[in-house]
Amino acid sequence: MTAKPDHLEAAMAMLHVKESEFEQAIKAVEGALAHGRTGEHELSAMNELAKDLAELAKKFSNQIQEKLESL
């Protein structure tokens, strides 16, 4: 689980970091498969990052909604 940022800007920065990590995880899975490995460990790590991204995206969406409602 990722840390929960309190501000929209922090959420955006964390989202960017997690997106980069997810892209690296995809490359790790591809590399494992290219070398004849199952990639099970790499897939597990990628799935954890996907969960983190989903949670962060939900928080980000909620923060945007709160800002819009306050306008």
Distance bins in CASP14 RR format, pairs under 12 A and 6 or more apart:
PFRMAT RR
TARGET T0000
AUTHOR 0000-0000-0000
RMODE 2
METHOD distances of the structure
MODEL  1
1 14 0 0 0 0 0 1 0 0 0 0 0
1 18 0 0 0 0 0 1 0 0 0 0 0
1 48 0 0 0 0 1 0 0 0 0 0 0
1 49 0 0 0 0 0 1 0 0 0 0 0
1 51 0 0 0 0 1 0 0 0 0 0 0
1 52 1 0 0 1 0 0 0 0 0 0 0
1 53 0 0 0 0 0 1 0 0 0 0 0
1 54 0 0 0 0 0 1 0 0 0 0 0
1 55 1 0 0 1 0 0 0 0 0 0 0
1 56 0 0 0 0 1 0 0 0 0 0 0
1 59 0 0 0 0 0 1 0 0 0 0 0
2 10 0 0 0 0 0 1 0 0 0 0 0
2 11 0 0 0 0 1 0 0 0 0 0 0
2 13 0 0 0 0 0 1 0 0 0 0 0
2 14 1 0 0 1 0 0 0 0 0 0 0
2 15 0 0 0 0 1 0 0 0 0 0 0
2 17 0 0 0 0 1 0 0 0 0 0 0
2 18 1 0 0 1 0 0 0 0 0 0 0
2 21 0 0 0 0 0 1 0 0 0 0 0
2 22 0 0 0 0 0 1 0 0 0 0 0
2 48 0 0 0 0 0 1 0 0 0 0 0
2 49 0 0 0 0 1 0 0 0 0 0 0
2 50 0 0 0 0 0 1 0 0 0 0 0
2 51 0 0 0 0 1 0 0 0 0 0 0
2 52 1 0 1 0 0 0 0 0 0 0 0
2 53 0 0 0 0 1 0 0 0 0 0 0
2 54 0 0 0 0 0 1 0 0 0 0 0
2 55 1 0 0 1 0 0 0 0 0 0 0
2 56 1 0 1 0 0 0 0 0 0 0 0
2 57 0 0 0 0 0 1 0 0 0 0 0
2 58 0 0 0 0 0 1 0 0 0 0 0
2 59 0 0 0 0 1 0 0 0 0 0 0
2 60 0 0 0 0 0 1 0 0 0 0 0
3 10 0 0 0 0 1 0 0 0 0 0 0
3 11 0 0 0 0 0 1 0 0 0 0 0
3 13 0 0 0 0 0 1 0 0 0 0 0
3 14 1 0 0 1 0 0 0 0 0 0 0
3 17 0 0 0 0 0 1 0 0 0 0 0
3 18 0 0 0 0 0 1 0 0 0 0 0
3 52 0 0 0 0 0 1 0 0 0 0 0
3 55 0 0 0 0 0 1 0 0 0 0 0
3 56 0 0 0 0 1 0 0 0 0 0 0
3 59 0 0 0 0 0 1 0 0 0 0 0
4 10 0 0 0 0 1 0 0 0 0 0 0
4 11 0 0 0 0 1 0 0 0 0 0 0
4 14 0 0 0 0 1 0 0 0 0 0 0
4 52 0 0 0 0 0 1 0 0 0 0 0
4 55 0 0 0 0 1 0 0 0 0 0 0
4 56 0 0 0 0 1 0 0 0 0 0 0
4 58 0 0 0 0 0 1 0 0 0 0 0
4 59 1 0 0 1 0 0 0 0 0 0 0
4 60 0 0 0 0 0 1 0 0 0 0 0
4 62 0 0 0 0 0 1 0 0 0 0 0
4 63 0 0 0 0 0 1 0 0 0 0 0
5 11 1 0 1 0 0 0 0 0 0 0 0
5 12 0 0 0 0 1 0 0 0 0 0 0
5 13 1 0 0 1 0 0 0 0 0 0 0
5 14 1 0 1 0 0 0 0 0 0 0 0
5 15 0 0 0 0 1 0 0 0 0 0 0
5 16 0 0 0 0 0 1 0 0 0 0 0
5 17 0 0 0 0 0 1 0 0 0 0 0
5 18 0 0 0 0 0 1 0 0 0 0 0
5 55 0 0 0 0 0 1 0 0 0 0 0
5 56 0 0 0 0 1 0 0 0 0 0 0
5 59 1 0 0 1 0 0 0 0 0 0 0
5 60 0 0 0 0 1 0 0 0 0 0 0
5 62 0 0 0 0 0 1 0 0 0 0 0
5 63 0 0 0 0 1 0 0 0 0 0 0
6 14 0 0 0 0 0 1 0 0 0 0 0
6 59 0 0 0 0 1 0 0 0 0 0 0
6 62 0 0 0 0 0 1 0 0 0 0 0
6 63 0 0 0 0 1 0 0 0 0 0 0
6 66 0 0 0 0 0 1 0 0 0 0 0
7 13 0 0 0 0 1 0 0 0 0 0 0
7 14 0 0 0 0 0 1 0 0 0 0 0
7 59 0 0 0 0 0 1 0 0 0 0 0
7 60 0 0 0 0 0 1 0 0 0 0 0
7 63 1 0 0 1 0 0 0 0 0 0 0
7 66 0 0 0 0 0 1 0 0 0 0 0
7 67 0 0 0 0 0 1 0 0 0 0 0
8 14 0 0 0 0 0 1 0 0 0 0 0
8 15 0 0 0 0 0 1 0 0 0 0 0
8 56 0 0 0 0 0 1 0 0 0 0 0
8 59 0 0 0 0 1 0 0 0 0 0 0
8 60 1 0 0 1 0 0 0 0 0 0 0
8 61 0 0 0 0 0 1 0 0 0 0 0
8 62 0 0 0 0 0 1 0 0 0 0 0
8 63 1 0 1 0 0 0 0 0 0 0 0
8 64 1 0 0 1 0 0 0 0 0 0 0
8 65 0 0 0 0 0 1 0 0 0 0 0
8 66 0 0 0 0 1 0 0 0 0 0 0
8 67 1 0 0 1 0 0 0 0 0 0 0
8 68 0 0 0 0 0 1 0 0 0 0 0
8 70 0 0 0 0 0 1 0 0 0 0 0
9 15 0 0 0 0 0 1 0 0 0 0 0
9 16 0 0 0 0 0 1 0 0 0 0 0
9 60 0 0 0 0 0 1 0 0 0 0 0
9 63 0 0 0 0 1 0 0 0 0 0 0
9 67 0 0 0 0 0 1 0 0 0 0 0
10 16 0 0 0 0 0 1 0 0 0 0 0
10 17 0 0 0 0 0 1 0 0 0 0 0
10 56 0 0 0 0 0 1 0 0 0 0 0
10 59 0 0 0 0 0 1 0 0 0 0 0
10 60 0 0 0 0 0 1 0 0 0 0 0
10 63 0 0 0 0 1 0 0 0 0 0 0
11 17 0 0 0 0 0 1 0 0 0 0 0
11 18 0 0 0 0 0 1 0 0 0 0 0
11 53 0 0 0 0 0 1 0 0 0 0 0
11 55 0 0 0 0 0 1 0 0 0 0 0
11 56 1 0 0 1 0 0 0 0 0 0 0
11 57 0 0 0 0 1 0 0 0 0 0 0
11 58 0 0 0 0 0 1 0 0 0 0 0
11 59 1 0 1 0 0 0 0 0 0 0 0
11 60 1 0 1 0 0 0 0 0 0 0 0
11 61 0 0 0 0 1 0 0 0 0 0 0
11 62 0 0 0 0 1 0 0 0 0 0 0
11 63 1 0 1 0 0 0 0 0 0 0 0
11 64 0 0 0 0 1 0 0 0 0 0 0
11 66 0 0 0 0 0 1 0 0 0 0 0
11 67 0 0 0 0 0 1 0 0 0 0 0
12 18 0 0 0 0 0 1 0 0 0 0 0
12 19 0 0 0 0 0 1 0 0 0 0 0
12 56 0 0 0 0 1 0 0 0 0 0 0
12 57 0 0 0 0 0 1 0 0 0 0 0
12 59 0 0 0 0 0 1 0 0 0 0 0
12 60 1 0 0 1 0 0 0 0 0 0 0
12 61 0 0 0 0 0 1 0 0 0 0 0
12 63 0 0 0 0 1 0 0 0 0 0 0
12 64 0 0 0 0 0 1 0 0 0 0 0
13 19 0 0 0 0 0 1 0 0 0 0 0
13 20 0 0 0 0 0 1 0 0 0 0 0
13 56 0 0 0 0 0 1 0 0 0 0 0
13 60 0 0 0 0 0 1 0 0 0 0 0
14 20 0 0 0 0 0 1 0 0 0 0 0
14 21 0 0 0 0 0 1 0 0 0 0 0
14 52 0 0 0 0 1 0 0 0 0 0 0
14 53 0 0 0 0 1 0 0 0 0 0 0
14 55 0 0 0 0 0 1 0 0 0 0 0
14 56 1 0 0 1 0 0 0 0 0 0 0
14 57 0 0 0 0 0 1 0 0 0 0 0
14 59 0 0 0 0 1 0 0 0 0 0 0
14 60 0 0 0 0 1 0 0 0 0 0 0
14 63 0 0 0 0 0 1 0 0 0 0 0
15 21 0 0 0 0 0 1 0 0 0 0 0
15 22 0 0 0 0 0 1 0 0 0 0 0
15 49 0 0 0 0 0 1 0 0 0 0 0
15 52 0 0 0 0 1 0 0 0 0 0 0
15 53 1 0 0 1 0 0 0 0 0 0 0
15 54 0 0 0 0 0 1 0 0 0 0 0
15 55 0 0 0 0 0 1 0 0 0 0 0
15 56 1 0 1 0 0 0 0 0 0 0 0
15 57 1 0 0 1 0 0 0 0 0 0 0
15 58 0 0 0 0 0 1 0 0 0 0 0
15 59 0 0 0 0 1 0 0 0 0 0 0
15 60 1 0 0 1 0 0 0 0 0 0 0
15 61 0 0 0 0 0 1 0 0 0 0 0
15 63 0 0 0 0 0 1 0 0 0 0 0
15 64 0 0 0 0 0 1 0 0 0 0 0
16 22 0 0 0 0 0 1 0 0 0 0 0
16 23 0 0 0 0 0 1 0 0 0 0 0
16 53 0 0 0 0 0 1 0 0 0 0 0
16 56 0 0 0 0 0 1 0 0 0 0 0
16 57 0 0 0 0 0 1 0 0 0 0 0
16 60 0 0 0 0 0 1 0 0 0 0 0
17 23 0 0 0 0 0 1 0 0 0 0 0
17 24 0 0 0 0 0 1 0 0 0 0 0
17 49 0 0 0 0 0 1 0 0 0 0 0
17 52 0 0 0 0 1 0 0 0 0 0 0
17 53 0 0 0 0 0 1 0 0 0 0 0
17 56 0 0 0 0 1 0 0 0 0 0 0
18 24 0 0 0 0 0 1 0 0 0 0 0
18 25 0 0 0 0 0 1 0 0 0 0 0
18 46 0 0 0 0 0 1 0 0 0 0 0
18 48 0 0 0 0 0 1 0 0 0 0 0
18 49 1 0 0 1 0 0 0 0 0 0 0
18 50 0 0 0 0 1 0 0 0 0 0 0
18 51 0 0 0 0 0 1 0 0 0 0 0
18 52 1 0 1 0 0 0 0 0 0 0 0
18 53 1 0 1 0 0 0 0 0 0 0 0
18 54 0 0 0 0 1 0 0 0 0 0 0
18 55 0 0 0 0 1 0 0 0 0 0 0
18 56 1 0 1 0 0 0 0 0 0 0 0
18 57 0 0 0 0 1 0 0 0 0 0 0
18 59 0 0 0 0 0 1 0 0 0 0 0
18 60 0 0 0 0 0 1 0 0 0 0 0
19 25 0 0 0 0 0 1 0 0 0 0 0
19 26 0 0 0 0 0 1 0 0 0 0 0
19 49 0 0 0 0 1 0 0 0 0 0 0
19 50 0 0 0 0 0 1 0 0 0 0 0
19 52 0 0 0 0 0 1 0 0 0 0 0
19 53 1 0 0 1 0 0 0 0 0 0 0
19 56 0 0 0 0 1 0 0 0 0 0 0
19 57 0 0 0 0 1 0 0 0 0 0 0
19 60 0 0 0 0 0 1 0 0 0 0 0
20 26 0 0 0 0 0 1 0 0 0 0 0
20 27 0 0 0 0 0 1 0 0 0 0 0
20 49 0 0 0 0 1 0 0 0 0 0 0
20 53 0 0 0 0 0 1 0 0 0 0 0
21 27 0 0 0 0 0 1 0 0 0 0 0
21 28 0 0 0 0 0 1 0 0 0 0 0
21 45 0 0 0 0 1 0 0 0 0 0 0
21 46 0 0 0 0 1 0 0 0 0 0 0
21 48 0 0 0 0 1 0 0 0 0 0 0
21 49 1 0 1 0 0 0 0 0 0 0 0
21 50 0 0 0 0 0 1 0 0 0 0 0
21 52 0 0 0 0 1 0 0 0 0 0 0
21 53 0 0 0 0 1 0 0 0 0 0 0
21 56 0 0 0 0 0 1 0 0 0 0 0
22 28 0 0 0 0 0 1 0 0 0 0 0
22 29 0 0 0 0 0 1 0 0 0 0 0
22 42 0 0 0 0 0 1 0 0 0 0 0
22 45 0 0 0 0 1 0 0 0 0 0 0
22 46 1 0 0 1 0 0 0 0 0 0 0
22 47 0 0 0 0 0 1 0 0 0 0 0
22 48 0 0 0 0 1 0 0 0 0 0 0
22 49 1 0 1 0 0 0 0 0 0 0 0
22 50 1 0 0 1 0 0 0 0 0 0 0
22 51 0 0 0 0 0 1 0 0 0 0 0
22 52 0 0 0 0 1 0 0 0 0 0 0
22 53 1 0 0 1 0 0 0 0 0 0 0
22 54 0 0 0 0 0 1 0 0 0 0 0
22 56 0 0 0 0 0 1 0 0 0 0 0
22 57 0 0 0 0 0 1 0 0 0 0 0
23 29 0 0 0 0 0 1 0 0 0 0 0
23 30 0 0 0 0 0 1 0 0 0 0 0
23 46 0 0 0 0 1 0 0 0 0 0 0
23 49 0 0 0 0 1 0 0 0 0 0 0
23 50 0 0 0 0 0 1 0 0 0 0 0
23 53 0 0 0 0 0 1 0 0 0 0 0
24 30 0 0 0 0 0 1 0 0 0 0 0
24 31 0 0 0 0 0 1 0 0 0 0 0
24 42 0 0 0 0 0 1 0 0 0 0 0
24 45 0 0 0 0 1 0 0 0 0 0 0
24 46 0 0 0 0 1 0 0 0 0 0 0
24 49 0 0 0 0 1 0 0 0 0 0 0
25 31 0 0 0 0 0 1 0 0 0 0 0
25 32 0 0 0 0 0 1 0 0 0 0 0
25 39 0 0 0 0 0 1 0 0 0 0 0
25 41 0 0 0 0 0 1 0 0 0 0 0
25 42 1 0 0 1 0 0 0 0 0 0 0
25 43 0 0 0 0 1 0 0 0 0 0 0
25 44 0 0 0 0 1 0 0 0 0 0 0
25 45 1 0 1 0 0 0 0 0 0 0 0
25 46 1 1 0 0 0 0 0 0 0 0 0
25 47 0 0 0 0 1 0 0 0 0 0 0
25 48 0 0 0 0 1 0 0 0 0 0 0
25 49 1 0 1 0 0 0 0 0 0 0 0
25 50 0 0 0 0 1 0 0 0 0 0 0
25 51 0 0 0 0 0 1 0 0 0 0 0
25 52 0 0 0 0 0 1 0 0 0 0 0
25 53 0 0 0 0 0 1 0 0 0 0 0
26 32 0 0 0 0 0 1 0 0 0 0 0
26 33 0 0 0 0 0 1 0 0 0 0 0
26 39 0 0 0 0 0 1 0 0 0 0 0
26 42 0 0 0 0 1 0 0 0 0 0 0
26 43 0 0 0 0 1 0 0 0 0 0 0
26 45 0 0 0 0 0 1 0 0 0 0 0
26 46 1 0 0 1 0 0 0 0 0 0 0
26 47 0 0 0 0 0 1 0 0 0 0 0
26 49 0 0 0 0 1 0 0 0 0 0 0
26 50 0 0 0 0 0 1 0 0 0 0 0
27 33 0 0 0 0 0 1 0 0 0 0 0
27 34 0 0 0 0 0 1 0 0 0 0 0
27 42 0 0 0 0 1 0 0 0 0 0 0
27 45 0 0 0 0 0 1 0 0 0 0 0
27 46 0 0 0 0 1 0 0 0 0 0 0
28 34 0 0 0 0 0 1 0 0 0 0 0
28 35 0 0 0 0 0 1 0 0 0 0 0
28 37 0 0 0 0 0 1 0 0 0 0 0
28 39 0 0 0 0 1 0 0 0 0 0 0
28 40 0 0 0 0 0 1 0 0 0 0 0
28 41 0 0 0 0 1 0 0 0 0 0 0
28 42 1 0 1 0 0 0 0 0 0 0 0
28 43 0 0 0 0 1 0 0 0 0 0 0
28 44 0 0 0 0 0 1 0 0 0 0 0
28 45 1 0 0 1 0 0 0 0 0 0 0
28 46 1 0 0 1 0 0 0 0 0 0 0
28 49 0 0 0 0 0 1 0 0 0 0 0
29 35 0 0 0 0 0 1 0 0 0 0 0
29 36 0 0 0 0 0 1 0 0 0 0 0
29 37 0 0 0 0 1 0 0 0 0 0 0
29 38 0 0 0 0 1 0 0 0 0 0 0
29 39 1 0 1 0 0 0 0 0 0 0 0
29 40 0 0 0 0 1 0 0 0 0 0 0
29 41 0 0 0 0 1 0 0 0 0 0 0
29 42 1 0 1 0 0 0 0 0 0 0 0
29 43 1 0 1 0 0 0 0 0 0 0 0
29 44 0 0 0 0 1 0 0 0 0 0 0
29 45 0 0 0 0 1 0 0 0 0 0 0
29 46 1 0 1 0 0 0 0 0 0 0 0
29 47 0 0 0 0 0 1 0 0 0 0 0
29 49 0 0 0 0 0 1 0 0 0 0 0
29 50 0 0 0 0 0 1 0 0 0 0 0
30 36 0 0 0 0 0 1 0 0 0 0 0
30 37 0 0 0 0 0 1 0 0 0 0 0
30 39 0 0 0 0 1 0 0 0 0 0 0
30 42 0 0 0 0 1 0 0 0 0 0 0
30 43 0 0 0 0 0 1 0 0 0 0 0
30 46 0 0 0 0 0 1 0 0 0 0 0
31 37 0 0 0 0 1 0 0 0 0 0 0
31 38 0 0 0 0 0 1 0 0 0 0 0
31 39 0 0 0 0 1 0 0 0 0 0 0
31 41 0 0 0 0 0 1 0 0 0 0 0
31 42 1 0 0 1 0 0 0 0 0 0 0
31 43 0 0 0 0 0 1 0 0 0 0 0
31 46 0 0 0 0 0 1 0 0 0 0 0
32 38 1 0 0 1 0 0 0 0 0 0 0
32 39 1 1 0 0 0 0 0 0 0 0 0
32 40 0 0 0 0 1 0 0 0 0 0 0
32 41 1 0 0 1 0 0 0 0 0 0 0
32 42 1 0 1 0 0 0 0 0 0 0 0
32 43 0 0 0 0 1 0 0 0 0 0 0
32 44 0 0 0 0 0 1 0 0 0 0 0
32 45 0 0 0 0 0 1 0 0 0 0 0
32 46 0 0 0 0 0 1 0 0 0 0 0
33 39 1 0 0 1 0 0 0 0 0 0 0
33 40 0 0 0 0 0 1 0 0 0 0 0
33 42 0 0 0 0 1 0 0 0 0 0 0
33 43 0 0 0 0 1 0 0 0 0 0 0
33 46 0 0 0 0 0 1 0 0 0 0 0
34 42 0 0 0 0 0 1 0 0 0 0 0
35 42 0 0 0 0 0 1 0 0 0 0 0
36 42 0 0 0 0 0 1 0 0 0 0 0
37 43 0 0 0 0 0 1 0 0 0 0 0
38 44 0 0 0 0 0 1 0 0 0 0 0
39 45 0 0 0 0 1 0 0 0 0 0 0
39 46 0 0 0 0 1 0 0 0 0 0 0
39 47 0 0 0 0 0 1 0 0 0 0 0
40 46 0 0 0 0 0 1 0 0 0 0 0
40 47 0 0 0 0 0 1 0 0 0 0 0
41 47 0 0 0 0 0 1 0 0 0 0 0
41 48 0 0 0 0 0 1 0 0 0 0 0
42 48 0 0 0 0 0 1 0 0 0 0 0
42 49 0 0 0 0 0 1 0 0 0 0 0
43 49 0 0 0 0 0 1 0 0 0 0 0
43 50 0 0 0 0 0 1 0 0 0 0 0
44 50 0 0 0 0 0 1 0 0 0 0 0
44 51 0 0 0 0 0 1 0 0 0 0 0
45 51 0 0 0 0 0 1 0 0 0 0 0
45 52 0 0 0 0 0 1 0 0 0 0 0
46 52 0 0 0 0 0 1 0 0 0 0 0
46 53 0 0 0 0 0 1 0 0 0 0 0
47 53 0 0 0 0 0 1 0 0 0 0 0
47 54 0 0 0 0 0 1 0 0 0 0 0
48 54 0 0 0 0 0 1 0 0 0 0 0
48 55 0 0 0 0 0 1 0 0 0 0 0
49 55 0 0 0 0 0 1 0 0 0 0 0
49 56 0 0 0 0 0 1 0 0 0 0 0
50 56 0 0 0 0 0 1 0 0 0 0 0
50 57 0 0 0 0 0 1 0 0 0 0 0
51 57 0 0 0 0 0 1 0 0 0 0 0
51 58 0 0 0 0 0 1 0 0 0 0 0
52 58 0 0 0 0 0 1 0 0 0 0 0
52 59 0 0 0 0 0 1 0 0 0 0 0
53 59 0 0 0 0 0 1 0 0 0 0 0
53 60 0 0 0 0 1 0 0 0 0 0 0
54 60 0 0 0 0 0 1 0 0 0 0 0
54 61 0 0 0 0 0 1 0 0 0 0 0
55 61 0 0 0 0 0 1 0 0 0 0 0
55 62 0 0 0 0 0 1 0 0 0 0 0
56 62 0 0 0 0 0 1 0 0 0 0 0
56 63 0 0 0 0 0 1 0 0 0 0 0
57 63 0 0 0 0 0 1 0 0 0 0 0
57 64 0 0 0 0 0 1 0 0 0 0 0
58 64 0 0 0 0 0 1 0 0 0 0 0
58 65 0 0 0 0 0 1 0 0 0 0 0
59 65 0 0 0 0 0 1 0 0 0 0 0
59 66 0 0 0 0 0 1 0 0 0 0 0
60 66 0 0 0 0 0 1 0 0 0 0 0
60 67 0 0 0 0 0 1 0 0 0 0 0
61 67 0 0 0 0 0 1 0 0 0 0 0
61 68 0 0 0 0 0 1 0 0 0 0 0
62 68 0 0 0 0 0 1 0 0 0 0 0
62 69 0 0 0 0 0 1 0 0 0 0 0
63 69 0 0 0 0 0 1 0 0 0 0 0
63 70 0 0 0 0 0 1 0 0 0 0 0
64 70 0 0 0 0 0 1 0 0 0 0 0
64 71 0 0 0 0 0 1 0 0 0 0 0
65 71 0 0 0 0 0 1 0 0 0 0 0
END
